[in-house]
Amino acid sequence: MTQHDHEPQGVSRRRLVSTVGAAGATGLAVGATGGAVAQAVARDGLAAPTPLTSVGSTRVAFHGKHQAGIVTPLQAVGHLIAFDLVPGARRKQAAALLKRWSRTARELMANESTANPTGVSLDAGPSSLTITFGFGRSFFSRTGLEKQRPNELTPLPDFSGDALDKDRSDGDLWVQIGSNDALVAFDALREIQRQAAGTARLRWQMNGFTRTPGATRRPMTMRNLMGQVDGTNNPKRSEPNFDRRIFVPASGSPAWMANGSYAVVRRIRMLLDDWDKRTRNEQERVIGRRKSDGSPLTGGNEDTEPDLEKRGPDGSPVIAADAHARVAAPETNGGAAMLRRPFSYHDGFRDDGAPDAGLLFIAWQADPQLGFVPVQRKLDRGDALSRFIRHEASGLFAVPGGPAKGEYVGERLLEG
């Protein structure tokens, strides 16, 4: 089953306005230019950019092999939420909550009018809404399911650059919401939070954004708040080893994680005032790529592989030894790779006037011990970019495969 499907011929109240605005649009479900995933889809020839008027009508399927929100083109707005089960809530209560959440996610993503009791997004179409669910390490001890806890949920190691706020890290349950309309995203956020009452309490919540689909003339890799093209080396779905790198195999262990993935979530504050004081040349040296188009300093375009052996007239490497592009490159990390699907964030200004802004880093992989951990260890030891960022929150979550029709997310764990 594909991640996306077409709208039924019947029109809900929420979709009416967007349908009128999208008259004549193809209805294809790739309408995002705001991320490396979208760029990879476009490069693979699977879809062309859609006009802005069709943004609201794009729908993503809830049921499928994988949960939505992993390979779905990056949306304009994102919410990340973590919950802890309340005292006394166990496996039975958790299962009831996941049933409620799954039903709501399916209805909202399908744009069913009965799923919108507040009326917040009553005029909108589905707007590529996705709601993705995961389990933190602590969930398994709270529900008596320790024997079903994956080895891949081993806590991430400490890194020297970490300055983690424990209150904004980890959690029993994790939810990722994405949409191309802020009201649709808020509506889903409110429903998820409301339905948790009595079973789980909010631990932390983060809000993110990126470009709105249609804001660029063609699909492009997103830019982060440093102005850098971010996500060029993302694995592409056309690559033969994509699924092996990103998803747990159908025969994997534990069985309930078949076709699932592991999400590493990091709140990374950017020291933008310091960064903006650097010249364009200095910034490009730190990254190892041109700011204008993301091409490597060794030449070519964004898709050109960096020539890590190339040297300048003075004999020094064109891409510096500590440049982010070199340190993070899969070929310098034993092939370790992950699918990055981040949102930017801005939470106002700090007491010193500096923006509290940066990246909500979300990385998907079949095994974080083979993906995120080795790459971050190397970045921790010698990445020029580390002088301009601070890792302030962290989480690791097991995200099971997509539910079959009639199933809820996590059913194979909670009722297996």
N, C-alpha and C positions, 0 to 999 in steps of 0.2 A: 504494500500500500504506500502511496506517495504521501508526503507531508501535507500536500495541499489538495483541495478539491474544489469543484465549482459550486456556486450557490444553487440551491433548488429554485425552481421557477416561482414558487410562492415568495412574497415579499413581506418581511416583518415590518412593524412600525419603525424600528430602529434603522432599518436599511433603506427606507423609502427615499430620504433625501440624497444619500450617497448614490443610490441607483439612478436617480434622475441626473445627478452630476456626472455619472460615468456612462451615460448613454453612448453606445457605439464602441465602448472599450472592449478589449478582448476578453477580460475576465481572468487572464492568466494570473497565477498566484505568486509571481515574483515581481514586486513593485518597490523594491528597496534599493537605494544606492548607498546606504549609510553603513557599510561594513565590508570586511574582507570576505565574509561568506557570500554576500551579494555579488561582490566582484568575481569571486571564483565561479559562481553560477553563470554569470554573464560570459566569462571567458570560455567556459565549457560549452557555450552555444545552446544552453537550455532555455534561455528566455531573453527577450529584449526589454529595455527599460519601458515601463508603462507610464502613461501620462498621469499627472498629479490628480486629475479628476477621478481616477479609478482607485485611488488609495483606499478609500473607505470601503469599497466592495470586496477587497481581497480577504479571503477566508482561509484559515489553516485548520487541518483536520485534527481532532483530539485523539482519535484511535489510530493505531499504526504500529509498525515494528519498533520505532523509537518514539520517545516523547517529543512533542513539539517544543521548539525553543532551543534546539541544539544545532541543527543544520538549517533551520528557518532563517531566511535573510534577516539581518539585524534590523530591528524596528527603531523608530525615532525616540521612543520613551521606554524606560525600564524601571521596575521596582524589584528590589530584593528584600525578602523578609525571612527572618528566622524566628521560630517559636520553641518554647520549652513546654513539655507536658506539665500540667498542674499536679500538685500532690494528690495521690490517689488515682490518677489516670493511668491505666495500664493498656495492655494489648487490645482488649475489647473496646475501650473508649477511643483508642487510636484508630482502630479499624472503622469505627463509626464516623470519625472525623474525616478520614480519607475518602470514605464513601460520599459524604456531603461535599467535600471539596471537588472530587472528581465529577460529580453530577453538575455542580455549578460551573466548573471549567468547560465541560462539554457543551452546556447550554449557552454560556456566554460566547465561546469561540464559534458556535454555530449561529450566533446572533438570534437566538430564540427570544421573542419579546417577553415571555413569562419569566425570564431570568433577570429582568431589570426592574425590580420593585422600587428602587429609589428614583428612577427617571433621570439619573445624572447623564447617561449617554443615550437617551431615548431616540434622538434624531440621527445617531451615527450608525454606520454599518459595522461589520466585524473588525475592520481596520487591522487585519493581520494579528489579532490578539492571540497570544500564546500564554499558557499557564503551565509551569513545569514544577514537579515536586521531587524532593530528595530527602534522604535520611542522614543525620549526623551520627557520629560514633556513639554518643551518649544515649541515643534513642533505643539502642538494643539492650542496654542494661536496665533502662526504665521500663521496658516492656517484657523482660524475661526472655529475650531472643538473642542472647549472647552467642549461642552456637551458630546463629545465622549471620553473624557480623562478618563482613568480608575482610580479608587480610589487607586489602587495599585501603581500608580506612585507618591504617596505622597513623597515628598523629604525625603531622608534618614536623620535620626537625626545626630547631631554632636556627635562624639566620642572623648574622651579625648586624645586618641593616634593619632588623625588625624593631619596631616600637609599638607593639600590639596592645590595643585596648581590649582586655578580656571580655568586657561587657558588650562589645560590638563584634565578638568573634564566636565561631562555632554555633551550636544550637542543636536541639533534638530534630527539628523539622525545618526544611528550607523550601521556600517558594520563590520562583522567578517569574515575573510578569513582564511581557513585552507587548507593545502595540504601536501603531503609527498614529494614534490619536490619544492625547493626554487624558481626555475625559473617559474614554473607554478603558484605559489603563487604571485610572483612579477607581472607576466603578468596580473593576475586578479586584483591586486591592481592598476596597472597603468590604466587599462580600466575603473575601477570604478571611479577613480579620474578624468580621462579625460572626462568621460561622465557627470560628475557633473558640468562642466564649464557652467557658465551663470545662473545656478539655485541654486547651493550650493557651499560654500567655505569650504575648509578644516579647521577644528577647532583643531584637534590633531590626531596624528597617533602613534601607538606603535607596535613594532615588537617582536615576541616571537618565541620560539623553544622548542623542547623536543627531546626525543630519536627518531631515525629513525627506522621505522619498520624493523624487522629482526636483530637488533643490539643485542638482547638478545636471549638466546636459547629457551625461552618460553615467552608467554605473561606475563608481570609483571607490577605492579603499577609503575607509573613514580616516579622518584626521583627529588626533587627540588635542588636548588643550595646550600643548606645546606647539601646536601647528604642524606636527609631524604626521606624515602618512603612517598609519599604524595597522599592521596586519598583513604586510606584503607576503611574508613567507608562510602564511597559513596553509596547512594541507588542503588540497582540493579534492572534491568528491570524485573527480575523474581519475584520480591516482589509484592504482590497483591495491595499494596497502592502506587506503584511507580508513576503511571500516576496522581493520586490524589495529590501527593506532588509536582510534577514537572510541570504539564500542567494544563491550564485553562480548565475546563470541556466544552463539546460541548454545554451545556445549560447555560454556564456562561455569565456574564455581564462585559463589553458590548459585544454584540453579535459578533462584528468583531474580538474579541480576542479568539474566540472558538478554542481550541486545541493549543493555543499559550503558551508562557511562559514569565517570567520576568528575565532579566539578570542584575545582579549586577556586575559591573566591577570595580576593584580596582588595582591600580599600587602600589605594596607593595615592597619597597626597603628593602633588607636584609643587616644587618650590618655584613657582612661576615668576616671582619677582627676581630671583637670582638668575633664572633661565633667560628672562627677557633682557637682562643686561649683557648677555653674550652676543657677539656679532653673529651674523648668519654663517660665516665660515667656521667659527668656533662651535656653533650648534651642530653643523653638519659633520664636523670631525668627531664629536661625541657620539652621534648616531651612526655615522659611516654611510649616510645616504643624503642625496640632495633634498632640501626642504621643498623645492618647487614641485617635484613630481615623484619623489620616493625612489629615484634611480640610484644605484650604488655609485660611490665616488669613483669607481674604476670605469664607469661609462655604461652606455646603453640606456634602457628604459627600466621602469619599475620591475618588470618581469625578468630582467637580465640577472643571471647569477653573479654575485660579487666575485671578482677575481682576487682572492685572498693572498695570492702570491705576487701581485703586481706592486712594483716599487716606483717611487718618484725619482726625479733627477738627483736628489741627495742620497738616494739609496734606502730611504725609510719606506715602510709599507704605506701605500696610498690609503688603505683602510687601516687605521691605527690598531695597535695590538689590543687596546682596551675599548675600542669602538663597540657600541651595542650590537651592531649588525654582525660583527665578527664573533663576539663572545656568545651571542644567542643562536648563531647559525647551527642548524642540525648537523652539518658535516663536522663541526668542532665539538659536538656533544654526543658522539656515537649514534647519531640518527634520532636522538630523542626529539619528539615533536608533540604538539598539542594544538587543539583548535581554539584559538582565542576569539572570544565573542564579547568584548567589553562595552561598557557604557561610560561616558564621561559624567562627572558630577560637579556641582558647585553648591556648597552649603553655607554661603555667606562669606564673611570676612573675619579673620582672627583679630585678637586684641592689638596686634602690631600693624593691622591694616592689610596684611597679606591675604590673598584669597584662600579660603579653605576649599580647594578644588583639586581635581585630579582624575583618576581612573578607577572605575569599578571593574577590576580585572576578573574575568571569568574564563577559565581554561578547561576544556573538555578533553578527556583522555581515557583509554581503556585501563590504564594503571598509573596513578600519579607517582609511584615510586620509579617508574621508567620514563615518565613525561616531565611533569613540573619539577620534581625534586632535583634531578641531576642538572637541569638547566639553571634553576635558581641558585644551586650551590655554586655553579661557575660564575653566574652574574654577581653573586655575593662576594666573590674573591677578587674580581677585577673588571667591573663594568664602569666605564666613565659616566654613564647615566645615573649611577647610584648616588652621586653627589647632589643630584637635583630631585630626588624622590624620597619618600618615607612610607614604608609599609606599616599601616596603622591598624589594620584589622585583617583577620584571616579565618577561613573556614574550609572544611573538606566534607563533601556530601556524596553519598551513593544515590544515584538517580536511576531507578529501574527502567526497564524497557517500556515501550508504550503499551497501554492496555488494549486488549482485544475488545470487540463490541460485547457489552454486557459485563465487562470487568471494571474495577476501579484501580487506580494507581496503587501499587503496593499489595494488591490482593494475594499474589503468589507468596509474598513474605508473611503477611498477617494471617492468612488462612491456609498456608501450605503445611 
